[in-house]
Every structure is written in structure tokens, then in C-alpha cells.
């Protein structure tokens, strides 16, 4: 992403050369996943490319320089589009940068997350964030060839449908996502409406209903060489009943229609990651998300 103006998912990033990526590949997990992509390229698609997974939208302030990628969006005070996605800091400077970053979000009253991965520095960055009260969540960086993904498991509920989000149902979609993630639906609906009116077909979103009632939602980003699954949420009452798998299946159909063969995602290890592993995804790296 470039300063001030978010880039489309086709853009190239300076973060391509981030340190430590090759060493981060879990041995034996990627190995020739696709014949035309190396292990390092698969990891790049799963770890680095998702930093591009949004479209241009007024109010998202982008701060990018070598070794640093950050978003600040005051309209999303309860979460979303507020994150430090990459931080490569000198050991002597790290504490000051961390404190200044936290202070800026706090002054705006914004909830945010800080991702620490194999290309983050210093190596004890996560421990420094924990000492400042941020909460750690373990995340699996996962990938799979589209052809290797098998949707199986819990039989979907009768009456369960998944529909593409458009201007007619975008408010329902935003309300469902906001309910699941404890976020504000108003800015989310405005963002999704901008995506739809901008005729962007590379960020499809989906709404799951049971008997006409919204029960889950998800979206994805379609890049040049891969598709990134993100934003899935199933309302608590309906979890464990096939809604999550149905949302995956709907996105895979669109991914296949665009001719993409590699699917990636970043999943919480305690919730969605085990489901995805059973469907054919493998963990190619591990990162941590620190929330405040």
C-alpha cells in the first residue's frame, strides 16, 4: 500500500522484500503446492499479499515506508482498517515507536491490532506488546490449491442459502458482520457500498441466511495469482451447523470462475484453522495478532 491512497489488489508492495520469509516456511508444508510457484512465492501470497486486501476508500490513512505498514481509520473506531501490518524496527527504537503508535490510536479512541510475523523485528516485538497490555491471538497462515479443497463435514441446515452481496442486501450484510465482530455497522455499510458502486469485482462479499434470516457473512480478495479468504463470521447460535463451510463453498465458486488456483487465508488457531485443515488447507507459517 502506498501513503494516503490504498492500492488495488493488483498493486505491488515494497514489503515483497521483507526479511525472514524464506526461513519462516514450515518444512514440508508448502512443497510444490503449485508447479509454477515456489515455496517462497506461496508464502508471499499467503502472508504479504493480504496486506493489500482492501480497496481505496476516503478516510483510510495509510502510513508506509520501508519496514512499516499501518492503517488508521477513525470512522472504524470499534475495529477494522486500524492496524500495524508490518513493523521492522531497530532494537533501540522499538519501545519509542510502539509507545507512540499506541498513543496515537488511544488518542483517537480506536481499537486496533498489531500483526507480528516472521518478517517483523525485533524478535521480541510480541513480548514488548504484551507488556503494554495488548492481547495475543495465535494465527495460522494457510494455503491450498483450489483443486485440493474438499467441502465436507457437518451437513448444512435445511433452508440455508448463501447470496452475493449487492446494493439491495449490503445493509443486512454489514449488520451481520458487525454483530459477529462487535463492530459498528454504519461505516462498514458505507465502505461496502463504495466497493459495490465502484464496480470492483475483485472483493466479493457473501451473506448466509437461514429461512431468510441472516446468520453469517464473509468476503474475499482476488489477486493476480491467488485469492484470500477473509472476514468470515457466523452468529453464535448457528455455529457448528455448516454455515462456515457454505460460505467457503460460495467463495470458492467465484475464485474458480476467475481462474485462480491458489487459495490463502489467515485463521485463528483455536477456531477456524482446524476446520480449514480438514478441508485441505495447510499451515505455511505462524503469526500472532495483538489486539487493543
N, C-alpha and C positions, 0 to 999 in steps of 0.2 A: 504494500500500500504506500501511496505517496502522501506527502504532507498536505493537509487540508482536504484533498479530494479523494474519496475512496475509489479504488480501481475496480474494474470489472473482473470476473473470474478468469479472463484470458490474460490479465496483466502479468508481467514478470516482476519478481521481487529481488531486492538486494539480499534478502535472507537466504537465497539459494546457497550461498557460500558459508552458512553458519557453521561454527566449529562443532566437531564431535558427532556428526550424524553417522558417518560410516561405522564408528566404534560403537554406536548405540544399537545397531541391528542385533536383535536376539538371534543367536546362532540357530540355523536350521529352520527358522520360521518363514522366511521370505522365499528362500531358494527357488529361483526360476519360476516365480509365480506367474509371470507372463514372459514369453520367449523374447519379446522385444524390449523389455525393461529390466535393468539391473536391480539388484537388491537395494542399492543406494537410491535409485530412481523411484522405486516403490515407496521407500521410506519418506522420500521428499514429498511424494503425492499425499501421503497419509499424515505427515507431521507439519510440513511447511505450507503446502498449498491451502489448507483450511484457513490460514490467516487471511486469505482473500475472499472468504465465503460470505460476502455481503455486497450490496450494490450502493452506488452513490446516493447519498441522502443528506439534505440540509441538516445541520446541527451535529453531525458526527465530526468531531475534531480529531484528526489523525496526526500523530507525532511519530515521525520515522527518521531515523539516522542509522548509520552503521551500528549494528548490535542493539538496536532498540526499536520496538514496535508497540504502539499504545493507541487506545481509543478512549475518548472522553465524550460522553453524550448526556448532558444534563436532563434532557427530556425523559431518559430512561433511568430515573433515579432509583428505581427499585430493582434494577438489574437489566443486563442486556446492552451490548455495544459499549461497555465500560470494562476495559481490560488492559493488562500488560501481557502481550502475547510473546514477546521476546525481550530478554534483558541479558546483555553480555557486559558485565561491569568489572572494573578493576577492583581488587580486594579492598584497597584503601578508600575507594569512593563509594562502595556499595551501601554502607549504612546511611550515608547522607542522601543518596539517591532514593533509597527505599523510604526514608522518613519524609522526604519532600513529595514523593508520589502519593503516599498515603494521606498526607496533609491536604493535598490538592483535592483528592476525592472527598475527604471528610468535610472540607470547607463548602463543597457543593452539595453535601448530603446524599452522596451517591454510593450505592453498593457496587462493588467491583470484584473482579477475580484476577489473579496473577498466576500465569502458567509457568511452571518450571520443568524444563525438559532437558534432553541430552545436549542441546546447544546453548543452554543457559550457563552463565558464570556470575559469581564464583561458585565453586562446587557446594558450598554450604548455604546457598541462597535460600533454600527452603527452610532451613533451621532459623535463619535470620527473620524470615516472615512469620514463622511460628512464634518467635519471641515477642513479636509485635501484635499477637492476638489473632492472626489470620487462621482460618480453619482449613485443614488439609483434606483433600479428596483424591484418592488414587484413581488414575485414569489409564485405560489400556488404549494404545494407538493400534487400530486393527485394519486389516485389508483382506480382500478376497477377490479372485477372478469372478466376474459375474456368472460365468458358467458353472462355478463350483458352489454357488449358494443354493441351498435347498430349503424352502419354506415348509417346515414340518413341525409337529408338536401339538399343542393344545388345539382342539377343534374350535374354530371360530363360532361365536354365538349366532344363533339364528336371527336374521334381521340386521346383521352387521354390514354396513356399507362404507366404502371409502370414496370420497369425491375430490376432484381437483378444486383448489380454492380459486374463486373468481370474485368479481365485484359484488355479486349477489350474496355470497356467504362469508366474505372476508371478516365482517364483524363477529360472526359466530366463531370463526377460526381464532381470532385474536382473543376473544373471551375465554375460549377453551385453553389456549396456551397460557394465558395469564393466570387462570385458575390453577392449572397444574404446577406452574413455576412461581406462584405468589408474586406476580408482576402486575404492572399497570397495563390494562388492555388498550387504553386510548392511544399512546404513542406507537404501540405495536400495530394497531389497525392502520394508523396513518402511514407507517413505513410500508406495510404490505400493500396498501392501496397505491403507494408510489411505485412499487415494483410492478404491479399489475398495469397501471396506466402507462408506465414506461415501456410497455411491450417487451419486457425481459422474459425470455422463455428458458433461462438457464438457472432459475431459482424457484422451481415449482414447489408449491405447498399443498398439503392434503388435510382433509378433515374427515375423521371417522365418526359415524353415527350408529346408534343402536335404536331401532324403531323411530328414527328421525331425530333423536336427541344426541347432541354432540358428546362423545366420550373420549376422544383423543385427537391428536394432531401431530404433524411432522412436516419437515421440508428437507430440501437437499440443494446442493450447488453442483452444477455441471461444468467441469473444467475441460481443457483440451484433451487430457489423457486419462482422466478419472472422474468419478462422481463421489461427492462427500455427503454422507447421511448425517443429518443434524436435527436438533430441536424437537425430538420426539417426546411426547408426553401422553400418558394415559391417566385419566382421572382415577383416583384410588379405588372407588367402588368397582371398577371394571377391569382391574389388573388381573393378570393370570388367566385371561379368557380368550386370548388370541388377537386382541386389538393391536398390540405392538407388532406382531407378525404380519397382520393385514396391512398396516402402514408401511412396513418394509416391502411387502409384495407390490404395493401400488407404486412405490418409488422405483423399484427395480424395472417395472414395465416401461416407465418413462426413460430410465437410463438406457435400457436396451434399444428403445426407439431412436435414441441419439447416437447409437453405435459405439458407446463406451463399454470397455471390457473390464476395467478395474474399479472396484468399489471400496471406499475407505470410510472410516468413522473413528470417533474418539468417545469411548464409552466408560461410564463409571464401573469400576471393577465389582462393586457389590450389587449392582442391579442389572443393567442391560448387557454388560460384557459376557456373562455366562450364556445368556440366550443367543447372542451373536456367534459365540464359539460353536454352539450346537448347530447353527445354520451354515457353518463353513468358514467363518472369519477366523483369522489367526492374528495373534498379538505380535506386532513387529517392533514395538518399543513401549516403554512405560514412562508416563509423565505424571505430574501432580498439579492439581488446581487448588490454589489457595484463595479462600473467599473471605470477604469482609463486608 
